Amino acid sequence: MEKPLLAVVIPCFNEELCIKETVDKLFLVLNDLISKNKIKPESYLYLVDDGSKDSTWDIISELHNTNPLVKGLKFVKNFGNQKALIAGLEAVKVLGCDCVVTIDADLQQDEWSIEKFIDKYLDGFDIVSGIRNNRKSDSFFKKYTALAFYKVMNLLGAHIPVNHSDYRLVSKHALDIMSQFPERYLFLRGFFNDVGLKTANVNFDVKPRMHGESKFNFASLSILALNGITSYSVVPLRLVSILGFSMTIIGIILGSIAVCNKIFFANFQHDWAIDLIMNCFFGGIELFCLGTIAEYIGQIFLEVKGRPRYIKDTELK
């Protein structure tokens, strides 16, 4: 296979402390790959400023003026990491590339593993997923909630490799297919692992963050997980139906027991505490089911309005 034109997409949100160092390190990787004749010299970086409040965009603009191989896009406000990734992928498709790698701005994902991604691409793979070797750098809570997320997603039908984030390579062919999926909340981890193209994995070690703090907190990760589940699987709705049917059967059984006790055991004293517990239990089940249905209705509501995924402010080509 002919050596590709590589684009590297980096979503950024308040990354003024590390963005210049990140760009320098990524160009070291690109120049190394160029010297090994694995990618074209015109390969470039594309940074997406997801509505940063600091000087991130000023630094990106300065880097672009110094080196035209640094390109960028600024949102009018913060739309979220997934939208920034999608915007970057759509932009480099228009600008032109044979394949694209997405990587976090803090470079905790080992940038030197990009060479392994390119090797897999040259072997004929359209999608190459980065898989972290371990979660030693995560807290106990984050480690086990992340593992639970992957298990739940796989049970619900989205076959996502464990410990895969958004560090991946996708080919131009994969980008062409992605353009056929216009939904507002496209869940990239699920999409690229379910689209059916030839896929490979690359393992890498996670490094300490260079500067600042991670922009992913429990709330943002929970929203990502919820969007992933509701946008990529209808299994929870089927579970709600099964649960509702099961609760009906249990209610009939309990009601029959109560009637029999009243008829055959006249002196039977029903404990009010049991009534309270059962009411709380069934009430909780009902609210959970309503909440699940409401999430899907919310997804439909947002999709039918047809609003854009993001709004551009400035683009540097």
C-alpha positions as CSV (number, residue, x, y, z in Angstrom):
1,M,0.0,0.0,0.0
2,E,1.2,3.5,-0.8
3,K,2.3,5.6,2.1
4,P,-0.6,7.7,3.4
5,L,-1.2,11.4,4.0
6,L,-1.9,11.4,7.8
7,A,-4.0,13.9,9.7
8,V,-3.9,13.9,13.5
9,V,-7.0,15.4,15.2
10,I,-6.6,16.8,18.8
11,P,-9.7,18.0,20.7
12,C,-8.7,20.8,23.1
13,F,-10.5,22.4,26.0
14,N,-8.6,24.9,28.2
15,E,-5.3,23.3,27.3
16,E,-3.1,26.5,27.3
17,L,-0.6,24.9,29.6
18,C,0.3,21.9,27.3
19,I,-0.9,22.6,23.8
20,K,2.5,23.9,22.5
21,E,4.4,21.0,24.0
22,T,1.8,18.6,22.6
23,V,2.2,20.0,19.1
24,D,6.0,19.8,19.3
25,K,5.9,16.2,20.5
26,L,3.5,15.2,17.8
27,F,5.7,16.7,15.1
28,L,8.6,14.7,16.4
29,V,6.5,11.6,15.8
30,L,5.4,12.8,12.3
31,N,8.9,13.7,11.3
32,D,10.1,10.3,12.5
33,L,7.5,8.6,10.4
34,I,8.4,10.8,7.4
35,S,12.0,9.9,7.7
36,K,11.0,6.2,7.7
37,N,9.0,6.8,4.5
38,K,5.8,5.6,6.3
39,I,3.7,8.8,5.8
40,K,3.7,11.7,3.3
41,P,5.6,14.9,4.2
42,E,2.4,16.9,3.9
43,S,0.9,15.1,6.9
44,Y,-0.6,17.6,9.4
45,L,-2.2,18.3,12.8
46,Y,-5.7,19.5,13.2
47,L,-6.6,21.0,16.6
48,V,-10.3,21.6,17.6
49,D,-10.8,24.2,20.3
50,D,-14.0,23.2,22.1
51,G,-15.0,26.6,23.4
52,S,-11.9,27.1,25.6
53,K,-12.0,30.1,28.1
54,D,-8.2,30.5,28.3
55,S,-5.7,31.3,25.6
56,T,-5.8,27.9,23.9
57,W,-7.0,29.3,20.6
58,D,-4.5,32.2,20.6
59,I,-1.7,29.6,20.9
60,I,-3.2,27.5,18.1
61,S,-3.4,30.6,15.9
62,E,0.3,31.4,16.6
63,L,1.4,27.9,15.9
64,H,-0.6,28.0,12.6
65,N,1.1,31.2,11.6
66,T,4.5,29.6,12.3
67,N,3.8,26.3,10.6
68,P,0.9,25.9,8.1
69,L,0.9,22.1,8.9
70,V,-0.9,23.1,12.1
71,K,-4.5,23.6,11.3
72,G,-7.4,24.3,13.6
73,L,-11.1,25.0,14.3
74,K,-12.7,27.0,17.0
75,F,-16.2,26.4,18.3
76,V,-18.4,29.3,19.4
77,K,-19.0,27.5,22.7
78,N,-18.3,24.2,24.4
79,F,-20.1,21.4,22.6
80,G,-18.2,18.5,24.3
81,N,-15.4,16.1,23.4
82,Q,-17.4,13.8,21.1
83,K,-18.6,16.8,19.0
84,A,-15.0,18.1,18.8
85,L,-13.8,14.7,17.6
86,I,-16.6,14.5,15.0
87,A,-15.8,18.1,13.8
88,G,-12.1,17.2,13.4
89,L,-12.9,14.1,11.5
90,E,-15.3,15.8,9.2
91,A,-12.9,18.7,8.6
92,V,-9.9,16.5,7.7
93,K,-12.1,14.6,5.3
94,V,-12.7,17.8,3.5
95,L,-9.1,19.0,3.7
96,G,-7.9,15.6,2.4
97,C,-6.2,12.7,4.1
98,D,-5.8,9.0,3.6
99,C,-6.1,8.2,7.3
100,V,-6.6,10.1,10.6
101,V,-5.5,9.5,14.2
102,T,-7.4,11.0,17.1
103,I,-5.5,11.6,20.3
104,D,-6.1,13.6,23.5
105,A,-4.4,17.0,24.0
106,D,-2.7,16.0,27.2
107,L,-0.8,13.1,25.5
108,Q,-1.4,10.7,28.3
109,Q,-2.0,8.3,25.4
110,D,1.5,7.3,24.1
111,E,2.0,9.3,20.9
112,W,4.8,7.0,19.7
113,S,2.2,4.3,19.3
114,I,1.0,6.1,16.2
115,E,3.7,4.3,14.3
116,K,2.0,1.0,15.2
117,F,-1.3,2.4,14.0
118,I,0.3,3.3,10.7
119,D,1.8,-0.2,10.4
120,K,-1.6,-1.7,10.9
121,Y,-3.1,0.7,8.3
122,L,-0.4,-0.3,5.8
123,D,-1.4,-3.9,6.5
124,G,-4.8,-3.1,5.2
125,F,-6.8,-2.3,8.3
126,D,-9.4,0.5,8.1
127,I,-9.8,1.0,11.8
128,V,-7.1,0.6,14.5
129,S,-8.2,1.0,18.1
130,G,-5.8,2.0,20.9
131,I,-6.2,-0.2,24.0
132,R,-4.5,0.9,27.2
133,N,-2.5,-1.9,28.9
134,N,-3.9,-1.1,32.4
135,R,-5.6,1.4,34.6
136,K,-3.0,1.8,37.3
137,S,-3.1,5.6,37.0
138,D,-6.9,5.7,37.7
139,S,-8.5,5.9,41.1
140,F,-10.3,2.8,42.5
141,F,-13.7,4.3,41.8
142,K,-12.8,5.4,38.2
143,K,-11.2,2.1,37.4
144,Y,-14.1,-0.1,38.3
145,T,-16.8,2.3,37.0
146,A,-15.0,2.3,33.6
147,L,-14.8,-1.5,33.6
148,A,-18.5,-1.7,34.5
149,F,-19.3,0.7,31.6
150,Y,-17.5,-1.6,29.0
151,K,-19.2,-4.7,30.4
152,V,-22.6,-3.0,30.3
153,M,-22.1,-1.7,26.7
154,N,-21.0,-5.2,25.5
155,L,-24.1,-6.8,27.2
156,L,-26.3,-4.2,25.4
157,G,-24.8,-5.1,22.0
158,A,-22.1,-2.4,21.5
159,H,-19.0,-4.5,21.1
160,I,-16.4,-2.0,22.4
161,P,-13.0,-3.4,23.4
162,V,-12.3,-3.0,27.1
163,N,-10.0,0.0,27.9
164,H,-10.5,1.5,24.5
165,S,-11.1,5.3,24.5
166,D,-11.0,7.6,21.5
167,Y,-7.3,7.0,20.6
168,R,-7.7,5.4,17.2
169,L,-6.8,5.5,13.5
170,V,-9.5,5.4,10.9
171,S,-9.1,5.3,7.1
172,K,-10.7,7.7,4.5
173,H,-13.1,4.8,3.7
174,A,-14.3,4.8,7.3
175,L,-14.7,8.6,7.2
176,D,-16.8,8.3,4.0
177,I,-19.1,5.8,5.8
178,M,-19.3,8.0,8.9
179,S,-20.6,10.9,6.7
180,Q,-23.7,8.7,6.1
181,F,-24.6,8.8,9.8
182,P,-26.1,12.2,10.5
183,E,-27.4,11.7,14.0
184,R,-26.6,14.4,16.5
185,Y,-25.3,12.1,19.2
186,L,-23.1,9.7,17.2
187,F,-21.3,7.6,19.7
188,L,-17.9,7.1,18.0
189,R,-16.6,4.2,20.2
190,G,-19.7,2.2,19.3
191,F,-19.9,3.3,15.7
192,F,-16.3,2.5,14.7
193,N,-16.4,-0.9,16.4
194,D,-19.7,-1.9,14.8
195,V,-19.4,-0.5,11.3
196,G,-18.0,-3.8,9.9
197,L,-14.7,-2.6,8.5
198,K,-11.4,-4.5,9.0
199,T,-10.3,-3.7,12.5
200,A,-7.1,-4.2,14.6
201,N,-6.0,-3.2,18.1
202,V,-2.8,-1.6,19.3
203,N,-1.8,-1.7,23.0
204,F,-0.2,1.3,24.7
205,D,0.8,2.5,28.1
206,V,-0.8,5.6,29.7
207,K,1.5,8.3,30.8
208,P,1.1,11.0,33.5
209,R,-0.6,14.2,32.4
210,M,1.9,16.9,31.4
211,H,0.1,19.9,32.9
212,G,-3.2,20.8,34.5
213,E,-6.0,18.5,35.3
214,S,-8.2,16.2,33.3
215,K,-11.3,17.8,31.8
216,F,-13.2,14.5,32.2
217,N,-15.0,14.3,35.6
218,F,-17.5,11.8,36.8
219,A,-20.4,13.8,35.6
220,S,-19.1,14.2,32.0
221,L,-18.1,10.5,31.8
222,S,-21.6,9.6,33.1
223,I,-23.2,11.7,30.4
224,L,-21.0,10.1,27.8
225,A,-21.9,6.6,29.0
226,L,-25.6,7.4,29.1
227,N,-25.5,8.9,25.6
228,G,-23.6,5.8,24.4
229,I,-26.2,3.4,25.9
230,T,-29.3,5.2,24.7
231,S,-27.9,6.1,21.2
232,Y,-26.5,2.7,20.5
233,S,-28.9,0.1,22.0
234,V,-32.6,-0.5,22.5
235,V,-32.0,-3.3,25.0
236,P,-32.8,-1.2,28.0
237,L,-36.3,-0.5,26.6
238,R,-36.8,-4.3,26.2
239,L,-35.6,-4.8,29.7
240,V,-38.2,-2.2,30.9
241,S,-41.0,-4.3,29.1
242,I,-39.7,-7.5,30.7
243,L,-39.4,-5.8,34.1
244,G,-43.0,-4.4,33.8
245,F,-44.4,-7.9,33.0
246,S,-42.5,-9.5,35.9
247,M,-43.8,-6.9,38.3
248,T,-47.3,-7.6,37.1
249,I,-46.9,-11.3,37.8
250,I,-45.4,-10.6,41.2
251,G,-48.3,-8.2,42.0
252,I,-50.9,-10.9,41.0
253,I,-49.1,-13.5,43.2
254,L,-48.9,-11.1,46.2
255,G,-52.6,-10.0,45.7
256,S,-53.7,-13.7,45.6
257,I,-51.8,-14.4,48.8
258,A,-53.4,-11.4,50.5
259,V,-56.9,-12.5,49.4
260,C,-56.3,-16.1,50.6
261,N,-55.1,-14.9,54.0
262,K,-58.2,-12.7,54.4
263,I,-60.5,-15.6,53.5
264,F,-58.9,-18.5,55.3
265,F,-57.1,-16.7,58.1
266,A,-59.6,-14.2,59.5
267,N,-57.4,-13.2,62.4
268,F,-54.4,-12.6,60.1
269,Q,-52.9,-9.2,60.8
270,H,-51.2,-7.6,57.8
271,D,-48.0,-5.7,58.8
272,W,-48.1,-2.1,57.6
273,A,-44.3,-2.1,57.2
274,I,-44.6,-4.7,54.5
275,D,-47.0,-2.4,52.6
276,L,-44.6,0.5,52.9
277,I,-41.6,-1.5,51.7
278,M,-43.5,-2.9,48.8
279,N,-44.8,0.5,47.8
280,C,-41.3,2.0,47.9
281,F,-39.9,-0.9,45.9
282,F,-42.5,-0.9,43.2
283,G,-42.5,2.9,43.1
284,G,-38.8,2.9,42.6
285,I,-39.1,0.4,39.8
286,E,-41.7,2.5,38.1
287,L,-39.6,5.7,38.3
288,F,-36.6,3.8,37.0
289,C,-38.6,2.6,34.0
290,L,-40.0,6.0,33.3
291,G,-36.5,7.5,33.5
292,T,-35.2,5.0,31.0
293,I,-38.1,5.7,28.6
294,A,-37.6,9.4,29.1
295,E,-33.9,9.2,28.0
296,Y,-34.9,7.6,24.7
297,I,-37.7,10.2,24.2
298,G,-35.1,12.9,24.9
299,Q,-32.8,11.5,22.3
300,I,-35.7,11.4,19.8
301,F,-36.6,15.0,20.7
302,L,-33.1,16.3,20.1
303,E,-32.7,14.4,16.8
304,V,-36.0,15.5,15.2
305,K,-35.2,19.1,15.7
306,G,-32.3,18.6,13.4
307,R,-30.0,21.2,15.0
308,P,-26.3,21.2,14.0
309,R,-23.9,19.1,16.1
310,Y,-21.7,22.1,16.6
311,I,-21.2,25.7,15.3
312,K,-17.9,26.9,13.9
313,D,-16.4,30.2,14.9
314,T,-13.0,30.3,13.1
315,E,-11.2,27.7,11.0
316,L,-7.5,27.8,10.1
317,K,-6.7,25.7,7.0
